[in-house]
Amino acid sequence: MSLLVWLAALPCLFWTQGAESAPALKTAGIERVCVAADQASGWGKSGLSVVAITESDLALREALAVPGIRQRADRASATRSPWVNANGWRFLRTPGGTFVYDLPAGAAALAAAEAYAYGADAVLKIEPADLESLGRMLAFLAKLPAPASPLPEVTDFAVVDDGTATVGELLNLLVRRNLLFRIVPSEAAQYRLNVRLGSAAYPQTAGADPSALALKVRRALGDDARSLRIFGSEVVIGRLTAEGARARLHLVNYGGRDLEGLRVRVRGTWPAGSAEVAGLGRVALEEQATIEGGTEFTVPRLGPYAVVDLPAVP
């Protein structure tokens, strides 16, 4: 894959400062930048890959939530689950869509990792203070081993999407709980489980409590039938792709702090793999074992993002 094609697969920094700031961008590790169309000509000798973005293009892009943990002052109990702001369901709901993040300080690197994990066409508006952290994340993403061909999404059941906000919130909760689904326009015969609001199993009234509905879907699927399970954390979301003897698992940590010893289970028998962890590079998976039809392993340390390849990419 050529450098330009690979860079184009990464989320793009939207930069409003002039071409005189190019040295600072290069120092931060930024190699590709999106700029306003009327400023693009001034970047010709910057040495960066420059993408012109019109105001209409920005306006048409779907605005995304700031990824991370939402602070909820009215729900401070230590027994409550953290509320994770994540955009994976939006990417899955609109494949081939275009998106934009408008980010406060401290959120740029996580947003870049999230967009990359889903292969999303995303533009990032950031605070200048995040330039270095974003540059490090983009440099890490650019150096990840590229599969010879894209791997298809792993899905365990189907969800009929009627386009409503109710189904949207269900999709959001399913992603956050690492339940792998395919969005379909009508029930799909190849799946044992089809979730359709308005059916006998899932009446419209069930949509009034999306959390309870997501739990009902999980129970109907059964944990033994899940292709992916993540233990000991409610703030890590995985996206699993696989074909034949190859699998790639994206792990996005929304918690804002590193995690030690994240335990993961992938259905099927897989040879020894490795993880590419942002901030650490390649690390060996620990305590890998095949248990009752699934492969379990521990990622020893996880920052905002990691990719696990099974088997390892040479």
Disulfide bonds with the S-S distance in Angstrom:
Cys12-Cys34 2.12
